[in-house]
Amino acid sequence: MVGGAIATDSGSNQDFPAKLTGQVLICTAIAAFGGLMFGYDIGISGVLSIPLHAMQAYIYFFFAAMIVFVVANEMVERVWKKHCSRQSAAEMSCVYKNPNAPIEDRVKDLVSRMTLQEKIGQMTQIELGVATLDDVRNLSIGSMVSGAGKAPLEKVMPSDWAETVDRFQQAALDSRLGIPLAYGIDAVHGNNRFYGATIFPHNIGLGATGDADLAQRIGAAVALEVRASGIHFNFAPCVAVCRDPRWGRCYESFSEDTNIVRKMTSIITGLQGQPPVGHLKGYPFVAGRHNIIACAKHFVGDGGTENGINEGNTISSYDDLERIHMAPYLDCLSQGVSTVMASYSSWNGCKLHAHHFLLTEILKDKLGFKGFLISDWKALDRLSEPRGSNYRHCVYTAINAGIDMVMVPHRYKQFIEDLTSLVELGEIKMSRIDDAVERILRVKFVAALFEYPFSDRSLLDTVGCKLHREVAREAVRKSLVLLKNGKNPGKPFLPLKKNAKRVLIAGPHADDLGYQCGGWTRYWQGSSGRITIGTAILDAFREEMGEKTEVIYEKYPSPNTLAESNFSFAIVAVGEEPYAESAGDNSEPVIPLNGSELISTIADRIPTLVILISGRPLLIEPWLLEKMDALIAAWLPGTEGRGITDVVFGDYEFEGRLPMTWFRTTTQLPINNGYNSCDPLFPLGFGLTCGKEKPTE
């Protein structure tokens, strides 16, 4: 029972107490009305002689009515308790509804009761924009998703989302078997779709921290903020090993180094909770209702595509694929990751969504993964050219390859029709369908969605809370990599002085929270401006330096401003505009928005600290690096800009180390530690402190 409702095969039992109570109340009202009228009649007939009789009659009938009400209410309570007892016993005999039964018994019991239509419904994930309550209920839809490409409503709060998700969840519970939805979203660096949520540094920044405990704490914070919005399922983390910074998803990767990526998979334990000692490797785990279903993605090799092309082709031997790209999944499975998402990309020319060997023979059979395997957004459409054509064959290929749940997300009725036909004609075996459904239900039982399907409104106060923002601020300061500190040895430029008299702050990224957060923030591709609640770099510096320091801010300083000679120093924040996925593919990753020219112009006149906001290493020409007094790689830090000033002014030491080899020229790409790593600008693991250079890992 959740929220006073019991999911049953029929909705009629839920109305029983209301109907019975209503009948008793009607009887009571009639008795009271009769007493009133009878007393009134006696009073009229004897109004001149015995008026006291009217009052006495009224009182007698009033108390008689009350006695009737009390007795009737007692009867209702006894009947209802008896009814509940019978229903509870019936539910306990229905194994899948018994929370105390072993999960595998619950799975088998529920699958045995399901029709083919209900099984296929569970394998279907549909987008909120096309979903209807009737279809969710009547088709037994297994999952819903909020599409990343659809612009969010401005300043819609998590409480509004919780109401929406709960409404669809109730529709799912009203289905014949009452199987709850698993609602999914891309919360890749915080609950990033929602206004006011805490936005953490993107994965490349977390990789620079090398702090597995921090990653776990971030995962726990994200889980709370996601669950507050009623959502149960997060398409994160990305455990790709990015081997080429030209890839548009470079910032979604923790590192080019497999060992760093493996270390940072601890975020899964934060999202899902810590499995107990002896937990079966590969078996899904979710600790409780304050945790969420995690998803390791994108299986496998997405970070190794030729020339860094998104959704491209990874050319490698199986040994290299296993050693470089597959290894982090071993750690994910050890932590009980509940789901895995297949990659859009190909391995040696074969698309992963069609790859039976990798999806079934390796991931499921060899590695022992017992959760469910989900497709990426419209990934089945990509299995034919032109995209979306010959859809029936795409369904046939993907399901037989091992995909369990399909992120359709729009033409779900065609998907259901095609898959139904394929099963009925024997082109897809029922055993394959049952395997997929068992995996999906296993995760739902593990996540206690049957017991706690609805949002927990008590968590709403965690969204963007001070505690989570402090964790994000810590992540920012630990992610900063100091690449240069002073033009002369022994004369460091940092830390800066807080009591400087006059400071110039410039650059398109100094006062732009959207640029600071990057892609996958409110919108799929991100945006510019004050798109959410947070502290921009400019605000952080103004707060830290106080009123005694005159701060001059000009995005692109005028010649008159630059002609002034009384600036103590300049802070120039430049970097990339937000992007996501293929839109971020870049064969020439240079500093955009005239960033190099702006740095050069200012650094020629004023001692300059450059803060580079980017999702990857960018080209820094030697002549430009020479002009800078100090250079910080700040990655995509998120909403907590104060983490930058914490370190720049010396309250904390620099700790970050490069998670990627920093190329010297674009002709060197791809360049990785141990592979074609000759003469990089900065090697993997490089990072300075304000006092001395750290040893390179």
C-alpha positions in Angstrom: 0.0 0.0 0.0 1.4 3.4 -1.0 -0.4 6.7 -0.3 -3.5 4.8 0.8 -3.9 3.0 -2.5 -3.4 -0.7 -3.2 -2.5 -1.8 -6.7 -4.8 -4.7 -7.5 -6.0 -6.5 -10.6 -9.3 -4.6 -10.3 -9.9 -1.1 -9.1 -13.3 -1.8 -7.6 -12.0 -2.9 -4.2 -10.4 0.5 -3.7 -13.9 2.1 -3.7 -15.3 -0.3 -1.1 -14.8 1.9 2.1 -16.1 5.0 0.4 -19.3 3.2 -0.8 -20.0 1.5 2.5 -19.4 4.7 4.5 -21.6 6.7 2.2 -24.5 4.3 2.7 -24.2 4.5 6.5 -24.0 8.3 6.4 -27.2 8.4 4.3 -29.0 6.2 6.8 -27.8 8.4 9.6 -28.9 11.5 7.9 -32.4 10.0 7.3 -32.7 9.1 11.0 -31.7 12.6 12.1 -34.1 14.2 9.6 -36.9 11.9 10.8 -36.3 13.0 14.4 -36.3 16.6 13.4 -39.6 16.3 11.5 -41.3 14.2 14.1 -40.4 16.6 16.8 -41.5 19.5 14.6 -45.0 17.9 14.0 -45.6 17.3 17.7 -44.5 20.8 18.5 -46.9 22.3 15.9 -49.9 20.3 17.1 -49.3 21.1 20.7 -47.7 24.4 20.4 -50.2 26.2 22.6 -50.5 23.4 25.2 -47.4 21.2 25.4 -44.4 23.0 23.7 -42.0 21.0 25.9 -42.9 17.8 24.0 -41.4 19.2 20.8 -38.1 19.7 22.4 -38.1 16.3 24.1 -39.0 14.5 20.8 -36.2 16.3 19.0 -33.6 15.4 21.6 -34.8 11.7 21.7 -34.5 11.3 17.9 -31.2 13.2 17.8 -29.6 10.8 20.3 -31.2 7.8 18.6 -29.6 9.0 15.3 -26.2 9.4 17.0 -26.5 5.8 18.4 -27.3 4.6 14.9 -24.2 6.4 13.5 -21.8 5.0 16.2 -23.1 1.5 15.7 -23.0 1.7 12.0 -19.5 3.2 12.0 -18.3 0.3 14.2 -19.9 -2.1 11.7 -18.1 -0.3 8.8 -14.8 -0.6 10.6 -15.2 -4.3 11.3 -16.3 -5.1 7.8 -13.4 -3.0 6.3 -10.8 -4.7 8.6 -12.2 -8.1 7.5 -12.1 -7.0 3.9 -8.5 -5.7 4.2 -7.5 -8.9 5.9 -8.9 -11.0 3.0 -7.3 -8.7 0.5 -3.9 -8.8 2.3 -4.0 -12.6 2.4 -4.9 -12.7 -1.3 -2.0 -10.4 -2.1 0.5 -12.4 0.0 -0.6 -15.5 -1.9 0.2 -13.5 -5.0 3.9 -13.8 -4.7 5.0 -10.8 -6.7 3.1 -8.5 -4.4 4.7 -9.9 -1.3 7.7 -7.6 -0.4 9.1 -10.4 1.8 9.3 -13.0 -0.9 12.7 -13.6 -2.6 13.1 -11.3 -5.6 13.6 -14.1 -8.1 10.4 -15.7 -6.9 8.6 -12.4 -7.4 10.0 -12.1 -10.9 9.0 -15.6 -12.0 5.5 -15.3 -10.4 4.8 -12.0 -12.2 6.1 -13.1 -15.6 3.9 -16.2 -15.4 0.9 -14.0 -15.1 1.7 -11.6 -18.0 0.3 -11.6 -21.5 2.5 -11.0 -24.5 1.2 -7.5 -24.7 2.1 -6.7 -21.1 5.6 -8.2 -21.6 6.2 -6.0 -24.6 4.8 -3.0 -22.8 7.4 -3.5 -20.1 10.1 -3.4 -22.8 8.9 -0.1 -24.1 10.2 3.3 -23.0 8.2 6.3 -24.2 8.7 10.1 -24.1 6.7 12.3 -21.9 5.6 14.5 -24.8 3.7 11.7 -26.5 2.6 9.6 -23.5 -1.1 9.4 -22.5 -2.4 8.1 -19.3 -4.6 5.6 -21.1 -1.7 4.1 -23.1 0.5 3.9 -20.0 -2.3 2.0 -18.2 -3.7 -0.1 -21.1 -0.4 -1.0 -22.8 1.4 -1.7 -19.5 4.2 0.7 -20.5 7.4 -0.2 -18.5 9.3 3.1 -18.6 9.1 6.8 -19.5 11.7 9.4 -20.3 11.9 13.1 -20.5 13.7 13.8 -23.8 16.9 15.8 -23.5 16.2 17.6 -26.8 13.0 19.2 -25.6 13.3 22.6 -24.0 12.3 22.6 -20.4 9.5 24.9 -19.2 11.1 28.0 -17.6 11.7 27.7 -13.9 9.4 24.7 -13.5 10.3 23.3 -10.1 11.0 19.6 -9.1 7.7 19.6 -7.2 5.9 20.2 -10.5 7.8 17.3 -12.1 6.9 15.1 -9.1 3.2 15.7 -9.7 3.5 14.8 -13.4 5.5 11.7 -12.8 3.2 10.6 -10.0 0.2 11.0 -12.3 1.7 8.7 -14.9 2.8 6.3 -12.1 -0.8 6.1 -10.9 -1.9 5.2 -14.4 0.7 2.4 -14.5 -0.5 1.1 -11.1 -4.1 1.1 -12.4 -3.1 -1.5 -15.1 -4.3 -5.1 -14.7 -1.1 -6.2 -12.8 -0.2 -2.9 -11.3 3.4 -2.8 -12.5 5.1 0.5 -11.7 7.0 2.7 -14.2 10.7 3.3 -14.0 10.9 7.0 -15.1 14.3 8.0 -16.5 16.3 11.1 -17.2 19.8 12.3 -18.1 21.0 13.7 -14.7 24.7 13.6 -15.8 26.1 16.3 -13.6 23.3 17.0 -11.2 19.6 17.0 -11.8 20.5 19.2 -14.6 17.1 19.5 -16.3 15.6 21.4 -13.4 15.8 25.0 -12.4 17.6 25.5 -9.1 19.3 22.1 -8.9 22.9 21.8 -7.9 25.1 21.5 -11.0 28.4 19.7 -10.4 31.5 19.8 -12.6 31.2 17.5 -15.7 33.0 14.2 -15.6 36.2 15.5 -17.1 36.5 17.8 -14.1 35.8 15.0 -11.7 38.5 12.9 -13.4 40.9 15.8 -12.7 40.2 15.4 -8.9 41.0 11.7 -8.9 38.9 11.6 -5.8 36.7 8.5 -5.6 35.2 9.4 -2.3 34.1 12.8 -3.7 32.5 11.1 -6.7 30.6 8.8 -4.4 29.3 11.8 -2.4 28.3 13.6 -5.5 26.4 10.5 -6.6 24.5 10.4 -3.3 23.6 14.1 -3.6 22.4 13.7 -7.2 20.3 10.7 -6.2 18.4 12.8 -3.6 17.7 15.7 -6.0 16.5 13.3 -8.7 14.2 11.3 -6.4 12.8 14.6 -5.1 11.4 15.2 -8.6 9.7 11.7 -8.6 12.2 10.2 -11.0 13.7 6.7 -10.3 16.2 6.1 -13.1 19.3 8.1 -14.1 21.1 7.5 -17.4 24.5 8.0 -15.8 27.4 7.6 -15.3 29.2 7.7 -18.7 32.2 5.5 -18.2 33.7 6.0 -21.7 37.4 6.2 -22.0 38.0 9.2 -24.2 41.0 8.7 -26.5 40.5 11.8 -28.7 39.5 15.3 -27.5 37.9 16.0 -30.8 35.0 13.9 -29.6 31.9 15.9 -28.8 31.3 13.9 -25.6 34.9 14.3 -24.3 33.7 16.1 -21.2 31.3 13.2 -20.3 34.4 11.0 -19.9 36.4 11.0 -16.7 39.7 10.5 -18.5 41.7 9.1 -21.4 43.2 6.7 -18.8 41.3 3.5 -18.1 42.5 3.4 -14.5 41.2 6.9 -13.7 37.8 6.0 -15.2 37.7 2.8 -13.2 38.4 4.7 -10.0 35.7 7.2 -10.6 33.0 4.6 -11.1 32.5 5.0 -7.4 29.8 7.5 -8.3 27.6 4.4 -8.9 27.7 3.6 -5.2 26.6 7.1 -4.4 23.7 6.9 -6.8 22.5 3.4 -5.9 24.0 2.8 -2.4 26.7 0.5 -1.1 26.1 -3.2 -1.8 26.6 -5.5 1.2 29.7 -7.7 1.5 29.2 -10.8 -0.7 26.8 -9.2 -3.1 26.7 -11.2 -6.3 28.7 -9.5 -9.0 26.5 -8.4 -11.9 23.3 -8.5 -9.9 21.5 -5.2 -9.7 21.5 -3.3 -6.4 19.6 -0.2 -5.1 19.8 0.4 -1.4 16.6 2.3 -0.7 14.0 4.9 -1.7 16.6 7.7 -1.4 18.7 6.1 -4.1 18.2 5.7 -7.9 18.7 3.2 -10.6 22.1 4.0 -12.3 23.1 3.2 -15.9 26.7 2.6 -17.0 27.0 3.9 -20.6 27.8 3.6 -23.5 28.7 -0.1 -24.0 31.3 -0.2 -25.4 34.2 1.7 -27.1 32.3 5.0 -27.6 35.3 7.0 -26.5 37.7 5.3 -29.0 36.0 6.2 -32.4 38.2 7.0 -35.3 39.0 10.8 -35.4 36.8 11.3 -32.3 33.6 11.2 -34.4 30.5 10.8 -32.3 28.6 7.6 -33.1 31.5 6.6 -35.2 33.6 3.4 -35.6 36.1 2.1 -33.0 38.7 0.1 -34.8 40.6 -2.2 -32.5 41.4 -5.7 -31.6 39.1 -7.4 -29.0 42.0 -7.4 -26.5 42.4 -3.6 -26.8 38.7 -3.1 -26.6 38.5 -5.2 -23.4 41.6 -3.7 -21.8 40.9 0.0 -22.6 37.2 0.4 -22.9 35.5 -2.6 -21.3 37.5 -2.6 -18.0 35.4 0.1 -16.3 32.3 -2.0 -16.7 33.8 -4.7 -14.5 33.9 -2.1 -11.7 30.4 -1.0 -12.5 29.1 -4.6 -12.3 31.0 -5.2 -9.0 29.0 -2.2 -7.5 25.7 -3.7 -8.7 25.0 -1.3 -11.5 21.3 -1.9 -12.4 21.3 -1.0 -16.1 23.7 -0.6 -19.0 23.1 1.5 -22.1 24.4 0.3 -25.5 26.4 2.7 -27.6 25.4 4.4 -30.8 28.9 3.7 -32.1 30.3 0.7 -34.0 33.1 -1.7 -33.3 35.0 -2.6 -36.4 32.1 -1.7 -38.6 29.2 -3.4 -36.7 26.9 -1.2 -34.7 26.7 -2.0 -31.0 22.9 -2.1 -30.9 23.1 -5.0 -33.3 26.1 -6.7 -31.7 25.0 -10.1 -30.2 28.6 -11.1 -29.4 29.3 -8.0 -27.2 25.9 -7.5 -25.8 24.8 -11.0 -25.0 27.8 -13.3 -25.2 30.2 -10.9 -23.4 28.2 -8.5 -21.2 25.4 -10.9 -20.1 27.0 -14.3 -20.4 30.7 -13.8 -19.7 30.6 -10.8 -17.4 27.4 -12.0 -15.7 25.3 -8.9 -15.9 21.8 -9.6 -14.5 20.3 -6.1 -14.9 18.7 -4.8 -18.1 20.3 -3.5 -21.2 18.6 -0.3 -22.6 19.0 1.2 -26.0 20.0 4.8 -26.5 17.5 7.5 -27.8 16.1 6.4 -31.2 19.0 4.1 -31.5 17.0 1.4 -33.4 16.3 4.0 -36.1 20.0 4.2 -36.7 20.3 0.5 -37.6 19.1 1.3 -41.2 19.7 3.9 -43.8 17.9 6.2 -44.2 17.3 6.4 -40.5 14.0 5.0 -39.4 13.4 2.9 -42.5 12.7 -0.8 -42.4 11.9 -0.4 -38.7 10.6 -3.9 -38.2 14.0 -5.3 -39.2 15.7 -2.8 -36.8 13.5 -4.1 -34.0 14.3 -7.7 -34.9 18.0 -7.0 -35.0 18.3 -5.1 -31.7 16.1 -7.4 -29.6 17.8 -10.5 -30.8 21.2 -8.9 -30.2 20.3 -8.5 -26.5 18.5 -5.1 -26.0 16.0 -5.5 -23.2 14.3 -2.1 -23.1 14.0 0.2 -26.0 14.1 4.0 -25.7 11.7 4.2 -28.6 10.8 7.1 -27.6 8.0 8.4 -29.9 6.5 5.8 -32.3 5.9 3.3 -29.6 2.7 1.9 -31.1 4.6 0.9 -34.2 7.4 -0.6 -32.0 4.8 -2.7 -30.0 3.1 -3.8 -33.2 6.3 -4.8 -34.9 7.7 -6.7 -31.9 4.4 -8.4 -31.3 4.3 -9.6 -34.9 7.9 -10.8 -34.7 7.2 -12.9 -31.7 3.9 -14.3 -33.0 5.7 -15.4 -36.2 8.6 -17.0 -34.3 11.2 -14.6 -35.6 12.0 -13.6 -32.0 11.7 -16.4 -29.5 9.4 -16.0 -26.4 12.4 -17.0 -24.3 14.2 -13.8 -25.5 11.1 -11.8 -24.5 10.9 -13.5 -21.1 14.6 -12.9 -20.5 14.2 -9.2 -21.2 11.1 -8.8 -19.0 12.7 -10.8 -16.1 15.7 -8.4 -16.2 13.4 -5.3 -16.2 11.2 -6.6 -13.4 14.3 -7.7 -11.4 15.5 -4.1 -11.4 12.1 -2.7 -10.4 11.9 -5.2 -7.5 15.4 -4.4 -6.4 14.7 -0.7 -6.5 11.5 -1.3 -4.4 9.3 0.5 -7.0 6.5 -1.9 -6.1 6.6 -0.7 -2.5 7.5 2.9 -3.1 6.4 4.0 -6.6 5.6 7.6 -5.8 7.7 10.7 -5.2 8.9 11.5 -1.7 8.0 15.2 -1.2 10.1 15.3 1.9 13.2 15.3 -0.3 12.2 18.6 -2.1 14.3 20.6 0.3 17.4 18.8 -0.8 17.2 20.3 -4.3 20.0 23.0 -4.6 20.5 22.8 -0.8 23.5 24.4 0.9 25.0 21.0 1.7 25.0 19.9 -1.9 26.3 23.2 -3.1 29.2 22.9 -0.7 30.0 19.4 -2.1 29.9 21.0 -5.6 32.2 23.8 -4.5 34.6 21.3 -3.1 34.6 19.4 -6.4 35.3 22.7 -8.3 38.3 23.6 -6.3 39.7 20.0 -6.4 39.2 19.9 -10.2 41.2 23.0 -11.1 44.5 22.2 -12.8 47.2 24.9 -12.6 49.1 24.7 -15.8 51.3 27.8 -15.4 52.1 30.0 -12.5 54.4 32.9 -13.2 56.7 33.9 -16.1 59.9 33.4 -14.1 61.0 30.4 -12.0 60.7 31.2 -8.4 58.2 34.0 -8.9 54.8 32.5 -8.8 51.8 34.7 -9.9 49.3 32.9 -7.7 47.8 33.1 -5.1 46.3 36.5 -5.9 45.9 39.2 -3.2 42.4 39.9 -2.0 43.1 43.5 -1.3 44.2 44.6 -4.8 43.2 48.2 -5.5 41.9 47.8 -9.1 41.2 44.6 -11.1 40.0 44.0 -14.6 37.7 41.0 -15.2 37.1 40.2 -18.9 36.0 37.4 -21.2 32.7 35.9 -22.4 32.8 33.3 -19.7 33.3 35.6 -16.7 29.6 36.4 -16.2 27.8 33.5 -18.0 26.4 30.7 -15.8 25.3 28.8 -18.8 28.8 28.8 -20.4 30.2 27.8 -17.0 27.9 24.8 -16.7 28.2 23.6 -20.3 26.0 21.2 -22.2 23.3 19.0 -20.6 22.3 21.9 -18.3 18.6 22.8 -18.5 18.7 22.1 -22.2 20.3 19.2 -24.1 22.8 21.5 -25.8 23.0 23.9 -22.8 22.5 27.6 -23.2 24.0 31.0 -22.1 23.1 33.4 -19.4 21.5 33.0 -16.0 19.8 29.7 -16.9 19.7 28.5 -13.3 20.7 29.4 -9.7 24.4 29.7 -9.1 27.4 31.8 -8.7 29.2 33.1 -11.8 33.0 33.6 -11.8 32.5 37.4 -11.8 30.2 37.2 -8.8 32.7 35.0 -6.9 35.6 37.4 -7.5 33.5 40.4 -6.5 32.4 38.7 -3.3 35.9 37.6 -2.4 37.7 40.9 -3.0 35.1 43.1 -1.3 34.2 46.7 -1.5 37.8 48.0 -1.2 38.7 46.6 -4.5 37.5 48.3 -7.6 36.4 45.6 -10.1 36.0 46.7 -13.7 34.1 44.1 -15.8 34.0 44.3 -19.6 33.4 41.2 -21.6 35.7 42.7 -24.4 37.5 45.6 -22.9 37.6 48.8 -24.9 40.9 50.4 -26.0 40.4 53.2 -23.5 40.1 50.7 -20.6 43.2 48.8 -21.7 45.1 52.0 -22.0 44.8 52.6 -18.3 47.9 51.5 -16.4 46.6 51.2 -12.8 45.3 47.6 -12.8 46.8 45.3 -10.3 46.0 42.3 -12.5 43.5 41.0 -15.0 41.4 37.9 -14.9 40.3 36.6 -18.3 37.7 33.8 -18.5 37.5 32.3 -22.0 36.6 28.9 -23.5 33.9 26.9 -25.3 30.3 27.6 -25.8 28.0 24.8 -24.6 27.4 21.7 -26.8 26.4 18.1 -26.5 27.1 14.9 -28.5 27.7 15.3 -32.3 27.3 19.1 -32.1 30.5 19.1 -30.1 32.6 17.2 -32.6 35.5 19.5 -33.5 38.4 18.7 -35.8 40.2 21.9 -34.7 39.7 22.4 -31.0 40.9 25.9 -30.6 39.7 28.6 -28.1 36.6 30.0 -29.8 34.9 33.4 -29.5 38.2 35.2 -30.3 39.6 33.9 -27.0 43.2 33.8 -28.1 43.1 37.3 -29.4 41.4 38.6 -26.2 44.1 36.9 -24.0 46.9 38.3 -26.1 45.5 41.9 -26.1 45.0 42.0 -22.4 48.2 40.1 -21.4 50.3 42.6 -23.5 49.3 45.4 -21.0 48.2 43.8 -17.7 49.5 40.9 -15.7 46.9 38.2 -16.6 45.4 35.1 -15.1 43.6 33.0 -17.7 40.8 30.7 -16.6 39.9 28.3 -19.4 36.3 27.0 -19.4 36.2 23.9 -21.7 35.1 20.3 -22.0 38.5 19.2 -23.3 42.1 20.4 -23.9 42.2 23.2 -26.4 45.0 24.5 -28.7 47.2 27.0 -26.9 50.0 28.3 -29.1 53.4 28.6 -27.4 53.5 32.3 -28.0 50.1 32.8 -26.3 51.1 30.6 -23.3 54.3 32.7 -22.9 52.2 35.9 -22.6 50.1 34.6 -19.8 51.2 35.0 -16.2 49.0 32.1 -15.0 46.7 29.5 -16.6 44.1 27.4 -15.0 42.1 24.6 -16.7 38.7 24.9 -14.9 36.8 22.5 -17.3 33.1 22.9 -16.9 32.7 23.7 -13.2 28.9 24.0 -12.8 27.0 26.4 -10.7 29.5 26.9 -7.8 32.0 29.5 -9.1 33.2 30.2 -5.5 35.3 27.0 -5.8 37.5 28.9 -8.2 38.2 31.8 -5.9 38.8 29.4 -3.0 42.0 28.3 -4.7 43.0 31.4 -6.7 43.3 33.5 -3.5 45.1 30.7 -1.6 42.5 29.5 0.9 43.0 26.1 -0.6 45.9 24.6 -2.6 45.6 23.4 -6.2 45.0 19.6 -6.3 43.8 18.9 -9.9 45.8 16.9 -12.4 45.2 16.6 -16.1 42.9 13.6 -16.9 43.8 14.1 -20.6 47.1 14.6 -22.4 47.2 18.2 -23.6 48.2 18.3 -27.2 50.7 20.8 -28.6 49.3 20.9 -32.1 46.2 19.4 -33.6 48.3 17.4 -36.0 49.3 15.2 -33.0 45.7 14.0 -32.4 44.9 11.5 -31.2 47.5 11.7 -28.5 47.4 9.5 -25.4 49.8 8.6 -22.6 51.9 5.7 -23.8 50.4 5.9 -27.3 51.8 8.6 -29.7 52.5 10.8 -26.6 55.7 12.3 -27.9 56.1 16.0 -27.0 52.7 17.0 -25.6 52.2 20.5 -24.3 51.4 19.0 -20.9 51.4 15.3 -20.1 48.6 13.2 -18.5 48.7 13.8 -14.7 50.4 17.2 -14.9 49.4 19.8 -12.3 51.2 22.6 -10.4 50.6 24.0 -7.0 51.2 27.5 -5.9 54.5 26.4 -4.4 55.9 23.7 -6.7 55.1 21.4 -9.5 53.5 18.1 -8.6 55.2 15.0 -9.8 53.6 13.6 -13.0 51.7 10.4 -12.5 
